[in-house]
Amino acid sequence: MKTQELSNIEKYDKIISLCKDVFKKKMMDYGTSWRHLRPESITDQIFIKAKRLKTLNNVREQKIKDKPEDEWMGIINYCIIALIQLDISHDERIDILPEEILTHYDQIAQAVKNLMLKKNHDYGDAWKDMRVSSFIDLVLVKLHRIKQIENNKGRTIASEGVEANYMDIINYAVFALIKLNFV
């Protein structure tokens, strides 16, 4: 019996679920140690992962045998961490109960999915015709924008803030994983 292929929305949800599972397991190992990270440090961590993806995309030999899919998942989780940090920037606690953090994770993931659904409607699912390499480039562009906004102390004149850029990066990463047949 042939199994029915998942819809792109089901794939999207499955990818976010797998990312959340990794996030929960790492939180069990490390707690909320990432609360020490300043916004700029999180942005740089995402940049490292995106830069590695670009390098892997451009070279034939890989000396560390990590899968690109793991890097994409890391990008998703670090973007969610960045958005959680922004949500609770007023809270100075480092150790926060996992249930509280996971509630933030779910709320952010839902908001990002809602944004994706609206943009897919307006853009006609254009991502389906894009290359994974373009998603890498777009992530790097968004990170450059975030760094510029951070360097400007959050001030913008005519553009979206860092939150919108992190949300777009999450969606690009999910699209890349769908294109890579991750689920």
C-alpha positions in Angstrom: 0.0 0.0 0.0 1.4 3.4 -1.0 1.5 6.1 1.7 -0.1 9.4 0.9 2.4 12.2 0.5 2.2 15.0 3.1 0.9 18.4 2.0 3.3 21.3 2.3 1.4 22.5 5.4 1.8 19.1 7.0 5.5 19.1 6.1 5.8 22.6 7.6 4.1 21.4 10.8 6.2 18.3 11.0 9.5 20.2 10.6 8.5 22.7 13.3 7.6 19.7 15.5 11.0 18.1 14.9 12.7 21.4 15.7 10.8 21.7 18.9 11.7 18.2 19.9 15.4 19.0 19.4 14.9 22.2 21.3 13.3 20.4 24.2 16.0 17.8 24.4 18.7 20.4 24.4 16.8 22.3 27.1 16.9 19.2 29.2 20.6 19.0 28.7 21.5 22.7 29.1 18.6 24.4 30.6 18.0 27.9 29.5 21.7 28.8 29.4 21.0 30.6 26.1 19.5 33.4 28.3 23.0 34.7 28.7 23.2 35.5 25.0 22.8 39.1 23.9 20.7 39.6 20.7 23.9 40.2 18.7 25.4 36.9 19.9 22.3 35.0 18.7 22.4 36.7 15.4 26.1 35.8 15.0 25.3 32.1 15.9 22.6 32.0 13.2 25.2 33.7 10.8 27.7 30.9 11.5 25.1 28.3 10.6 24.0 30.1 7.4 27.7 30.7 6.4 28.4 27.0 6.9 25.4 26.1 4.7 26.7 28.4 2.0 30.2 26.8 2.3 28.7 23.3 2.1 26.7 24.3 -0.9 29.9 25.5 -2.7 32.4 22.8 -1.8 32.6 19.1 -2.6 34.6 17.9 0.4 33.1 18.1 3.9 35.5 17.6 6.8 32.8 17.6 9.5 30.1 15.2 8.5 27.1 17.1 10.0 24.0 17.1 7.8 22.9 20.4 6.2 19.4 19.6 7.5 20.7 19.9 11.1 22.1 23.4 10.3 18.7 24.5 9.0 17.0 23.1 12.1 19.6 25.0 14.2 18.8 28.2 12.4 15.1 27.7 13.1 15.7 27.1 16.8 18.1 30.0 17.2 15.6 32.4 15.5 13.0 31.2 17.9 15.4 31.7 20.8 16.0 35.3 19.5 12.3 35.9 19.3 11.8 34.5 22.8 14.6 36.7 24.1 12.9 39.8 22.5 9.6 38.7 24.1 11.0 38.4 27.6 13.8 41.0 27.4 12.4 42.6 30.6 12.8 39.3 32.5 16.3 39.0 34.0 15.9 35.3 35.0 18.4 32.9 33.4 16.7 29.7 34.6 13.1 29.6 33.4 10.8 26.6 33.7 10.8 24.6 30.5 7.0 24.8 30.3 7.1 28.5 30.3 9.7 28.6 27.5 7.8 26.0 25.5 4.7 28.1 25.7 6.7 31.0 24.1 8.1 28.5 21.5 4.6 27.5 20.5 3.2 31.0 20.3 6.1 32.2 18.2 5.9 29.1 15.9 2.2 29.8 15.4 2.8 33.5 14.6 5.5 32.6 12.1 3.3 30.0 10.5 0.4 32.6 10.2 2.8 35.0 8.6 3.9 32.3 6.1 0.3 31.5 5.2 -0.5 35.2 4.5 2.7 35.7 2.5 2.2 32.5 0.5 -1.3 33.7 -0.4 0.0 37.0 -1.6 3.1 35.7 -3.3 1.4 32.6 -4.8 3.7 30.1 -3.2 6.7 31.4 -5.1 9.1 29.6 -2.8 8.2 26.3 -4.5 10.1 27.4 -7.6 13.1 28.6 -5.7 16.5 26.8 -5.2 17.8 25.9 -1.8 20.9 28.0 -2.5 18.6 31.1 -2.8 17.2 30.4 0.6 20.8 30.4 2.0 21.4 33.7 0.3 18.2 35.2 1.5 19.0 34.1 5.1 22.4 35.8 4.9 20.7 39.0 3.5 18.2 39.0 6.4 21.1 38.5 8.9 23.0 41.4 7.4 19.9 43.5 7.8 19.4 42.4 11.5 23.1 43.2 12.2 22.6 46.7 10.7 19.5 47.2 12.8 21.3 46.0 15.9 24.3 48.3 15.2 21.7 51.1 14.9 20.4 50.2 18.4 17.1 49.0 16.9 16.3 52.2 15.1 14.9 52.0 11.6 13.6 54.6 9.2 11.6 52.7 6.7 12.0 49.0 7.3 10.7 46.2 9.4 12.4 45.5 12.7 14.5 42.5 13.7 11.4 40.4 14.6 10.1 40.3 11.0 13.5 39.3 9.7 13.8 36.5 12.2 10.4 35.3 11.2 11.3 35.3 7.5 14.5 33.4 8.2 12.5 30.7 10.0 10.1 30.4 7.0 13.1 30.3 4.5 14.6 27.5 6.6 11.4 25.5 6.7 11.0 25.9 2.9 14.6 24.8 2.4 14.0 21.6 4.5 10.8 20.9 2.5 12.8 21.3 -0.8 15.4 19.0 0.6 12.7 16.4 1.2 13.6 16.3 4.9 10.1 15.0 5.9 
